[in-house]
Amino acid sequence: QRGPRQAEVSPTAISAVVPRRRTTMAGKVVRVTAFSRPWVRLDVEFSDGTGTAVLRFVGRLEIPGMVPGRSLEVEGTPAMEHGTLIILNPLYEFVA
């Protein structure tokens, strides 16, 4: 999770995200899927209405409070994988 912010950064729309460039996004959790094979990970489908991204938490099967409908602000460096925007182990913050 993210600590207190040093500087306020306005979120980028998922549809405007540039792969391999660090970004901040805000949106809602759509789906949470845990995988134990081929490796342990938690995939969180995240949407802001302009597009979707997958937040991939490696080595975790659950994150308390990470449920569909929950609003988040995330920060990380996205990459494209088979046409899907993926962010590995992003910093995240639950927002009201």
C-alpha contacts under 8 A as a table, 3 or more apart, distances in Angstrom:
res1	aa1	res2	aa2	distance
1	Q	91	L	5.40
1	Q	92	Y	5.11
1	Q	93	E	5.98
2	R	5	R	7.85
2	R	91	L	5.54
2	R	92	Y	5.79
2	R	93	E	5.97
5	R	8	E	6.59
9	V	24	T	7.28
10	S	24	T	7.27
11	P	23	T	7.58
11	P	24	T	4.90
11	P	25	M	4.49
11	P	26	A	5.85
11	P	73	E	7.89
12	T	16	A	6.61
12	T	17	V	6.52
12	T	23	T	6.84
12	T	24	T	5.94
12	T	25	M	5.18
12	T	26	A	7.58
13	A	16	A	5.29
13	A	17	V	6.53
13	A	25	M	6.45
13	A	26	A	7.76
13	A	48	D	6.98
13	A	50	T	6.47
13	A	51	G	7.78
14	I	17	V	5.21
14	I	25	M	6.74
14	I	47	S	7.51
14	I	48	D	6.67
14	I	50	T	6.06
14	I	51	G	5.29
14	I	52	T	6.43
14	I	53	A	7.14
15	S	50	T	5.39
15	S	51	G	5.20
15	S	52	T	7.84
17	V	21	R	7.96
17	V	23	T	7.23
17	V	78	P	7.90
18	V	21	R	5.77
18	V	78	P	7.50
19	P	77	T	7.15
19	P	78	P	5.05
19	P	79	A	4.85
19	P	80	M	6.47
19	P	85	L	7.71
20	R	77	T	5.58
20	R	78	P	5.53
20	R	79	A	5.69
21	R	77	T	5.62
21	R	78	P	6.81
22	R	75	E	7.23
22	R	76	G	5.37
22	R	77	T	4.21
22	R	78	P	6.94
23	T	75	E	5.66
23	T	76	G	5.72
23	T	77	T	6.21
23	T	78	P	7.67
24	T	73	E	7.05
24	T	74	V	5.60
24	T	75	E	4.35
24	T	76	G	6.74
25	M	73	E	5.67
25	M	74	V	5.37
25	M	75	E	6.49
26	A	48	D	6.48
26	A	71	S	7.49
26	A	72	L	5.73
26	A	73	E	4.29
26	A	74	V	6.34
27	G	46	F	6.46
27	G	47	S	5.31
27	G	48	D	4.22
27	G	49	G	7.80
27	G	71	S	5.69
27	G	72	L	5.63
27	G	73	E	6.59
28	K	46	F	5.60
28	K	47	S	5.48
28	K	48	D	6.33
28	K	68	P	7.38
28	K	69	G	5.66
28	K	70	R	5.45
28	K	71	S	4.36
28	K	72	L	5.91
29	V	32	V	7.50
29	V	44	V	6.68
29	V	45	E	5.95
29	V	46	F	4.63
29	V	47	S	6.57
29	V	66	M	7.48
29	V	67	V	6.50
29	V	68	P	4.74
29	V	69	G	5.27
29	V	70	R	5.42
29	V	71	S	6.48
29	V	72	L	7.35
30	V	44	V	7.42
30	V	45	E	5.32
30	V	46	F	5.55
30	V	47	S	6.63
30	V	68	P	4.93
30	V	69	G	6.25
31	R	44	V	5.80
31	R	45	E	5.01
31	R	46	F	7.37
31	R	67	V	7.37
31	R	68	P	5.48
32	V	42	L	7.11
32	V	43	D	5.89
32	V	44	V	4.55
32	V	45	E	6.35
32	V	66	M	7.50
32	V	67	V	6.63
32	V	68	P	6.88
33	T	42	L	5.82
33	T	43	D	5.20
33	T	44	V	6.42
34	A	40	V	7.66
34	A	41	R	6.03
34	A	42	L	4.48
34	A	43	D	6.28
34	A	61	L	5.26
34	A	62	E	7.04
35	F	38	P	7.70
35	F	39	W	6.95
35	F	40	V	5.53
35	F	41	R	5.35
35	F	42	L	6.24
35	F	43	D	7.89
35	F	61	L	6.91
36	S	39	W	5.34
36	S	40	V	4.22
36	S	41	R	6.57
36	S	61	L	7.54
37	R	40	V	6.14
39	W	59	G	7.69
40	V	58	V	6.36
40	V	59	G	4.96
40	V	60	R	6.20
40	V	61	L	6.61
41	R	56	R	6.73
41	R	57	F	5.56
41	R	58	V	4.44
41	R	59	G	5.14
41	R	60	R	5.14
41	R	61	L	5.79
42	L	56	R	5.75
42	L	57	F	5.08
42	L	58	V	6.56
42	L	59	G	7.69
42	L	60	R	5.75
42	L	61	L	5.26
42	L	62	E	6.45
43	D	54	V	6.18
43	D	55	L	5.74
43	D	56	R	4.63
43	D	57	F	6.46
44	V	54	V	5.46
44	V	55	L	4.95
44	V	56	R	6.36
45	E	52	T	6.82
45	E	53	A	5.94
45	E	54	V	4.59
45	E	55	L	6.38
46	F	52	T	5.50
46	F	53	A	5.29
46	F	54	V	5.94
46	F	55	L	6.95
47	S	50	T	7.32
47	S	51	G	5.79
47	S	52	T	4.35
47	S	53	A	6.46
48	D	51	G	6.19
48	D	52	T	6.86
49	G	52	T	7.70
52	T	85	L	7.40
53	A	84	T	6.75
53	A	85	L	4.87
53	A	86	I	5.81
53	A	87	I	7.49
54	V	84	T	7.41
54	V	85	L	6.20
54	V	86	I	4.78
54	V	87	I	6.30
55	L	86	I	5.97
55	L	87	I	4.98
55	L	88	L	6.20
55	L	89	N	6.98
55	L	90	P	6.78
56	R	86	I	6.77
56	R	87	I	5.94
56	R	88	L	4.83
56	R	89	N	5.77
56	R	90	P	7.66
57	F	60	R	5.98
57	F	88	L	6.10
57	F	89	N	4.68
57	F	90	P	7.54
58	V	88	L	7.23
58	V	89	N	6.51
60	R	63	I	7.43
62	E	66	M	7.69
63	I	66	M	5.52
65	G	70	R	7.82
66	M	70	R	6.78
67	V	70	R	5.82
70	R	94	F	7.36
71	S	94	F	6.00
71	S	95	V	5.51
71	S	96	A	6.76
72	L	92	Y	6.65
72	L	93	E	5.61
72	L	94	F	4.61
72	L	95	V	5.40
73	E	92	Y	5.72
73	E	93	E	5.28
73	E	94	F	6.52
73	E	95	V	6.75
74	V	90	P	6.24
74	V	91	L	5.59
74	V	92	Y	4.33
74	V	93	E	6.40
75	E	90	P	5.54
75	E	91	L	5.12
75	E	92	Y	6.39
76	G	87	I	6.20
76	G	88	L	7.41
76	G	89	N	7.60
76	G	90	P	4.78
76	G	91	L	6.40
77	T	87	I	5.98
77	T	88	L	7.55
77	T	90	P	7.67
78	P	85	L	6.28
78	P	86	I	5.46
78	P	87	I	4.51
78	P	88	L	7.42
79	A	85	L	5.70
79	A	86	I	5.33
79	A	87	I	6.39
80	M	83	G	5.85
80	M	84	T	5.44
80	M	85	L	4.70
80	M	86	I	6.08
81	E	84	T	5.18
81	E	85	L	6.42
81	E	86	I	6.65
87	I	90	P	6.09
